[in-house]
Amino acid sequence: MRYIEGRDRHQRSFLPPALEDFVGAQAMVRVVDAFVGSLDMGGLGFRRSRPARTGRPGYDPRDLLALYLYGYANDVRSSRRLEQECRRNVEVMWLLHQLTPDFKTIADFRKDNGPAFVAACRAFVAFCLEHELVTTRSVVLDGSKFQAVASPKRILDRRRLEQEMARLDAEAAAYLAALDAADAAEEGAGEGAGGDAGEGAADPAAERARIEAALAALDKRRRRAADKHATVTASGADKTVETEPEATVMGKKAEPKRPAYNVQIVVDPRTSLIVHHAVTDHANDVNLLHAMASATKQDLGLDRMIVIADAGYSDGAEAAACEADGITPCVPPTRGSNSRGDFFDRARFTYDPSSDTYTCPNGRLLRRHHNDAKRSVVQYRAADKDCAACPLKPQCTNAQRRSIRRHLHDPALARMAARVAAYPGLMRLRRSRVEHPFGTIKRRMGGGRFLLKGLQKTGTETALAVTAYNLRRLTSIIGSQTLITKLAG
């Protein structure tokens, strides 16, 4: 019995096989080729979309865009690795017609065409809308942290730097005191030079040289710490990243903080296609609901839209802005209970919008006291005489009088709470739809780590990753042949 044997490597053939024969009819690379072939490269803003009349011919931007989309769809993002794939990957040979651009050409193409990559990503969404592959009026929004190209050791903390400078100053003061003592000892040794020196006595000159060297090292460290402190001060924040100033120090309370970016995606719940995305430097999602929802509404060409998100987006001002813009937010609101211990919760107090007052469980009024514009809340207080003689005061407050805080956009928060309560399956729908794209993209991006620096360049990477994900996702839904036919049409 013999093993299955392949062809002899040195056997010549009269008609060698074509590359077309090595690429399956359903291969993803054919979808990438069809998509790139359907794009208006000049209209999207790609450089050199038309060949120059003079000079050495350059590469067609379609070929380099196709190479990057194939790479991001198959966990290959580095320009050097893409250069290798051009020489050993049969599918890439087929896609690029056996062209072999060097890594510098590949890297420069990504560097020089950032906005065009984003435009290509939007072009695919427009294609889906045109062919009614995305017809939803409800979308799901979520954000996730992606690591920046910087080590946590490069985080500059203003408070820690100030502590380090104070410690270095104290060490320098101690050395200066030791230097004065060494000078005094050296003078004493000079006066008693005619006597016998004790065995093992320290050499004052050597001690002085040692202290001066230590002071010089401390001064160098002090100047370095001062430079870093000036960098943090110039940034206007308490923390900044030395080698990646546009990144933000992010992380949950129980997790170590790392330099990162906050990637936002908006997903069609029916198909799990990403219809809009953005890369931000916001450490949380609180102030991003309206911006992301309104941009998605514009991209989809809708007059009204529903957006579903988690409690991280709960903000009264954002909810009110969405409603004013024809967007219905469905977000679990997070509000304080306005109670301590076993005291009455705010829910026990009735608000009257006509008089702008609260009524307590004993029938007394709490009137508007002052506005806190910074926190967007209004404080209501009861009269001292009402609380002093109230029999329910031990159950209400241990202060002189009871007060309640109300958000300026409390009606919008209340309406969101009612929607979520009426449809409890919304949060389950959110998890099942938006977590899948993030998981897929992070797996293909080295666990969620960028290769490029800065908001614009990380936006370029995200656009490539989102486009590659959408191509794969739609291929799995309608099939490669159907998608290629629609792209060709």
N, C-alpha and C positions, 0 to 999 in steps of 0.2 A: 504494500500500500504506500503510495507516494502522496506528498502534500500538493495542494494546488500551487501551481507555478506561474509566475508572471513572465513578462517578456524579457528577452535578453536586452540589457541596456545598450549593447553595441550593435544590435540588429538594425540595419537600415531598412526603411520602407519607401516604396515608390511614391505613395500618397500619404503623407503624415496626417494624423487626425487634426481637425480644426478645433480651436478653442471653444467654439460654439457647442461642440459635442460634450465638453466637460462641464457645462453649466446646465443644471436641471431646468425644466420648463417652469417649475414653481419656485425657483430660487428667489430669495429676497433681493439679490443684486439686480435682477431684472426690473423690479419695482423701483429701485433707486434710479436706475438708468432712465426709466420712463418718466419719473417725476422730474428729474433734472432736465430732460429733453423738453418738457412742457413749459418750462419757465422762460420768462422774458428777462434775461440776465441784465440787459442794459436798464430796463425799467426798474429792476430791483436795486440797482445801484452798484453792481459788481464792477470793479475796475477792469479795464482792458476787455470789456465785453465785445469790442470790435478790434480786430487785429490792426496793428500799426502798419502804415504803408512802407516805412523804412525801418532799418535796424534788424537785429536778430529776431526771428519769430519767437513768441512766447507760448506758454501753455494756454489752452482754452479753459476759461474759468469753469465751464461745465464739468470738465474732467476733474479738476481739483475739488469742486463742490461735491461731486459724486464720490470721490475718494473719502472725503471727510464724513459724509453721511453714512457710507458703508462702514467706516471705522467706528463711529459712535454707536452704530447699531450692533457692532460685534466686539465691544470692549477694547477697541484699539484707538487711543486718542493721541498718543505721542507722535510727533512728526517723524522722529527717527524710526519708530516702529511701523508707521505707515510707509516709509521708504522701503523697509524690509519687505512688507507685504507686496509691494509692487514687483518684487523680484521672485517671490516664492509662492504667492497665493494665486491659484488659477482663476478664481472669480475676479480678483482685482486686475489680473492681466486682461481678462475679457472686458471688464468695465472700462479700463483706460486704454484699450487697444494696444497693450504691451508697452505703454509709455512708462518711463522710470524717472520721475522727477526726484531731485535730491531733497533732503530733509529741510534745507534752508528755504527752498522754493515753496515747499508745503507749509512751513511755519509762517512765512511772510504772507501767504495768501490768507491765512486765518487772521493774522494781525491786521492786515490792510482792509478787510472787508466785513468788519463787525456789524455795522448797521444793515448790510445786505443779507447777512445770515438771518438776522431777525426778520427782515422783510420776506425772505423765503419761507420762514416758519409761518408767517401770517398768510402767505400765498396758499399754503396747503390748507389752512382753515377756510380761506375763501373758496378753494376748490370743493371742500366738503359741503359748504353752504350752497354752492351753485348746483351741486348734484344731489342736494337734499339728503346728504349722509349725516348731517347734523341739523336737527329740526327742533331742538329743545327750547323751551322758555324758562327752564329751571337749570341752574348750574350749582356746582359744589366747589367751595373755596377752601384752600388750606395752605399752610406754609411749613417749611422744614429748613433746618440749619445744614448748610454745606460748608465744610472746612475750607479755609483760605490757605494759600501757599505761604504759611508762616508758622513757626514753632511757638508754643505757649511761652517759651523762655524769652521771646521777643516782646512780650506784653510789658508796656511801661505803665506803672501804677504811680500816680502822683503822691499818694500818702506814703507808700513804701519808699519812694525815692527821697522824700523829705526826711523820713526816719533814718535812711542810710546816710544822708548827708550830715545829719545831727550826730550820728554815731562816729562817722569819720572825723568830724570836728573835735569830738571828745577824745578820740584816739590821738589826734594831732596835738591837742593840748597836753595830754599825758606825756607824749614824746618830747614836747618842748620843755616841760618841767624836768624830764630826765636829762635833756641836753644841758639845761642850766646846772643841774647837779654834777654832770660830767665836767662842765667848765670849772666849777668850784673845786672838784677833785683834782683836776689838772693843775690848777693854780697852787693847791696845797702840796701836790707832788713836786712842783718846781721849787717851792720854798724849802722843802726838806730833802732836796736832792743830795745834800752832803751826807745824810744818814744812810743806814742800811735799809733797802727795800724789803718788805716782808715777803716771804715765800708764797707764791700763788696770788699776789696782789694784782688787781685788774689794771690793765693798761688804759689810762684815761683817753689817750689819742685814738686807740682802737675802738673804745666805747663810743666816742664822739662820731667816728666814721660810720659805725653801725646805725646810730640813731639818725644821722643825716640821710643815710640810704633809705631807712624806713619812712622818714618824713617825705622824701621825694616820691616814693611809691604811693603813700597816702594822698599826696597832692594830685598825682595823676588820676587816682580813682575818684577823688573829689571832683575834679574837673569833668571827668566822664559822666558822673552822676548828675552834675549841674547841667551839662549839655542835654542829657535825656530828660531832665525835669523841664528844661526850656522847650523841648519838643512837645511834651505833654501839655504844657501851658498854652503853646501856640495852637494846639488842636482844639482847645476850648472844652475838652472832656476830662474826666477823672482818670480815664485809661485810654491808651492808644497802642497800636501795634507798630513797632519800630520799622519793620521791613515791609509792612502792608498797611499804610495809613488809612486806606479806604475801608478796610475790614473793621468789624466790631467784635468786641469780646462778648461771646454769647455762651449760653449753657443753662440747663436747669439747675435748681438749687442744690440737688444732691450730686450733680455732675461737675467735673472740673471744667473751668471756663477755658474756651479756646477761641482764637481768631476765626471768624466765620462770616458768612453772608446768609441772609434770610431769603430763600427762594419761594416765591408764591406761584401757585398754579390754580387755574380754574378749569374744572372738568365737566364734560357733558355726562350726566348720570346714566344716560341710556347706552352710550358706547364706550365710556371711559376715555374718550379722546380729550386731549388738552386743547382748549379753545383760546386760552390766553395765559400768559406767564409774565413774571417780572422778577428781577433780582434787586433786593433792597439791603440797606445797612441797618434796618430797624431790628433791635434786639428782641422785640415781641410783635404780635400781630394787631395790637389794640387799635392803631390809627390807620389801618390799611383796608378796612372793609369797603368804604365808599369808593376809594381810588380804584381798587381792583374790580369792583362790581360795575362801576360806570364805564371803565375802559372795555370790559367784556361786553357790556350792553351795546356800546358803539361798534365794536368789532362784529358782533352778530347781527347788527342792524335791527334791533328790537325796540319797540316802543315801551314795553313793560317786561319785567323780568323778575324771577325769584332767585335769591341767592341763599344757599344753605352753608353754614359754617359752624365751627365749634365755639365754646365759650371764650376762647382766647381773643375773639373778635368783638366781644361784648363791650359796646361803648354807646352811650345815649346819643351823643352828637353825631357819630357815624351812622347810627340807625336812622336818625331824623333826616340826615342828608340823603340817605338812600331813598327813603319814602318820598322826599321832595323831588327826587330825580326819576320817579317811576319804577323804583326797585323795591321789592318786598323782601326785607331781611328776615331770615329764620335762624336766629342765634340764641342759645340759652343765655339769658342775662345773668350777670354776676353783680349782685348788690349786697351791701352790708345789711345786717339785720337790725341795726340801731338799737341793740339791746345788750345787756351784760348779765351774765349769770341767768337767774330765774326771773328777770324783770320782763315786763310786757314787750313783745315784739312790735315792730312798726305795723304789722298786719292788723293789730288790734285797734289801730287808730284809723279813722275814716277821713279821707281828704275830700274837701268841697271845692271844686274848681271855680265856682262862681264867686266865692268869697276868699279864695286862696287861703284856707285855714284847715287845720286838722282838729278833729274832735276825739278826745280821749275816752277810755272806757267809762269814765264817770261823767261824761257829758260836758266837760270843760273844753274851751277852745285853746289851741296853740296857734299863735299868729306868726307871720313872717318876721324874722328878726334881722337877718342880713344875708347877703349873697357872697359866696366864695367863688369868684370868677375863675381862679386858678384850678380848682377842683370841680367846677361846673355843678355846684350844689347850692341849695338854699336851706338855711336853718330856720326852724320854727321853734318857738318857745312858749311855754305856758306862763301865766302870771304867777308871781310869788304867792299871792294870797290864795289862789286856787289850789296850789300844791300843798301849802302849809296845812290847810284844814281838810285835805282829801283823805278819806279812810283807806283808799287803795294805794297810797304813796309807797308803803313798804314793798308792794308788788311791782311798782313802776320805776322808782329811782331812789338812789340814796343821796342825790344832789339836792340843792335847794329847790330846783324846779326841773321838770322834764323837758328835754329838747329832742327834736327829730330832724334829720337831714333828708332832703329830697333832691334828686337829680333834676337839673334844669330840663332834661329831656325824658323825664320819667314816663310820660304817656307813650313815647316810642318804645321804651324798654318794656312797659306793660303789654303793649301789643305784640312784641316779639315773644314774650313769655306765654301769651295766650296761644299763639300759633304753634309753638313747640309743644305745649301741653295738649293741643287739639290733635296733633299728628306726631305721636311718640316715635314712629318709625323713621322720622327724618334723620335723626342722629345715627341710626343704624345704616341708613342709606348713605350718609356722608362717609362713614368709615369704610364701607364696602366698595366705594367708588374712588375716593381720592387717595387712599393709602396705597392702592395697587400701583398707580403710576409712579409715585415717589419711590416705592420699593424697587421697581424695575429700573428706574433711572439711576438710583444710587448704586445698585449692583453693577451697572455698566460704567459707572464713574468712580470706580475704586472705592466703593463704600461711601460716596458722597464727598469727594475731595476735588477741588478745582486744580487745574494745571496752570492757569493764567492768573495774573494779578489785576486788581482794579475792578470797579463796577462795570465799566464798558466791556472789558475783556471777559469777565465772568458771565456777562450777559450774552456774549458771543458763544461761549461754551454751552450755556443753558439752551440757547436757541437751537444749536446743533443737536443736543441731547433730546430736546422736545420733538424736533422734526423727525429724528430717527425713531423715537418711541411711537409717534403718531403713524408713521409709515408701517411699522411692524404691527401696530394694533389694528389698523384698518385692513391690512392684509389678512390678519387672522379672522376678521369679521366677514369680509365679502370675498376673500380669495384673491390671489395674485393676478390671475388672468383677467378677472372682472375689473380689478383696479387698474391694471395696465391698459385695458380697453378704454376705460373712462378717461385716463390721463391722455391717451392718444387722441381722444375725440375733442 
